[in-house]
Amino acid sequence: MHNCYAKREKDELVKLANLTIKTYQDALNLAPPDAIDKLAISHDHLGDILEDIGDIENALAEYQKSAQFEELQKNSYGAGQTNFKIAIMLANNGRFSDALFYARAALRNFESYGGRAKDMEDRAKGLIAEIEKAMKK
């Protein structure tokens, strides 16, 4: 009986995720091209949902769009957060060299704040070390 309920719950979650994805995609299609801040946020949220359902390639594409919109706004911190998120996602999926690329990009983004993002610099450095260690195994 337990498996029956678990399958039904998973099916409901997939339906909700697909509905949410469609809603975000519709919103993105209607968004004015100069609403860069909103586009960055929407692509980031869409990436989160796609990652949650295991669609890593499409999540990566959405996160990349989000980071590009953050860069267009000259928001290196936001781009760094997205690059950091990408690095974690890729590392969790065994794509260590790609993860290392994004972790280093995140570090550069945070370093551009001249020490004012020191906590995130330290987190990025720690992530880089973890990825490099995993690559040696």
N, C-alpha and C positions, 0 to 999 in steps of 0.2 A: 504494500500500500504506500509506503513512504516514497518509493521511486515514482509512483504515479503522480503524487503531489509535487515532487521536485521537478519532474518533466513539465508539468502544467505551469509551475511558477517560472521555469526557464523560458517556456514558450511565450508567456505573458511579457516577460522582460524583453525578449527579442522583439516582440510586436511594439512595445513601447519605445524601444531604442530606434527601431525603423521609422516609427512615426516622428520621433524627435529629430532624426536625421533629415527626414523629408521637410519638416518644418524649418529647420535651419537652412537647408538648401533653397527653399522657397524664399526665405527672408534674404538670403544672400543675392538671389536673382533680382529681388526688388530694391536692394540697397543702392543708393546713389554712389557712383564711383569715387566721389570725394569724401565719403564717410569712412575714411581710412581707420579711425580708431574703432569704430563699430565693426568694420570688416575684420580687423585684427582679432577682436574679441570673439566674434562669431566663428571664425575659422579655428581658433583655439578651442572653443567649446565643442565644435564638431569633431575636432581631432580627439578630444577627451572621450567622447561617446564611441567613436570608431575604435579607439584603443581598448576601451572597456569591453567591447564585443569581440575583440581579437582581430580586427581588420587593420593590421599594422601598416600595410602599404598605403591604404587610403588615409589612415591617421597621420602617417608621415607627410603625405602630400598636403593635408590641411594644416598641420603644424608649420610646414615650410612656408605656406602662404601667410600664416599669421606672423611669422618672424619677418617676412618681407614687408608686410604692412607696418610692423613695429619699426623697422629700419627706415621706411619712408617717412615716418613721423619723427625720426631722430630719437627714438626711444630705445636706446641700447639696453637699458635694464629689462624692458619687456621682451626684447629679442633674446637677451640672455636667459631669461626665465624659460622661454619657449625652447631655446637650444638645449638648455639643461634637461628639460622634460623629454625632449627627443633622445638625448643621450641615454637617459635612464631606460626609456622604452626599448631602444635598440639593444642596450646591454642586457636587459631582461630577456631578450629574444635571441641572445647569442651572437649578435652582430657587433662584435667588439671593435673592429677597426672603424666602422661607421660611427659607433657610439663615441669613440675617442675623438673623431673629427668634430662632432657636435659639442662634446664636453670642452674641448679646447676653444671652440668658437664662443661658447658661453663664458669661459674664463676671460677671453679678450673683451667681450661685451661688458662684463662686470669691472674689469680693470680700467676701462675707459672712464670710470667715475672717480679715479684718483684716490682710492681708499674709502670713499663714502659707501661702497657696497662690499666692504671687507668680509662681512659674514657670507655673502654669496660667492665671493672669490675663494674663500676657504672651503666652502662646500664643493665648488667646482674642482678645486685642486684635489680634494678628497675623492671625488668621483673619478677623476683622471687616474689617480693612484689605484683605485679599485679595478678600473677597467684594465689598466696595464698589468696588474697582478693576474687578473682572469685570463689575459691573453698569453701569459707564460705557462699556464697549466696545460 
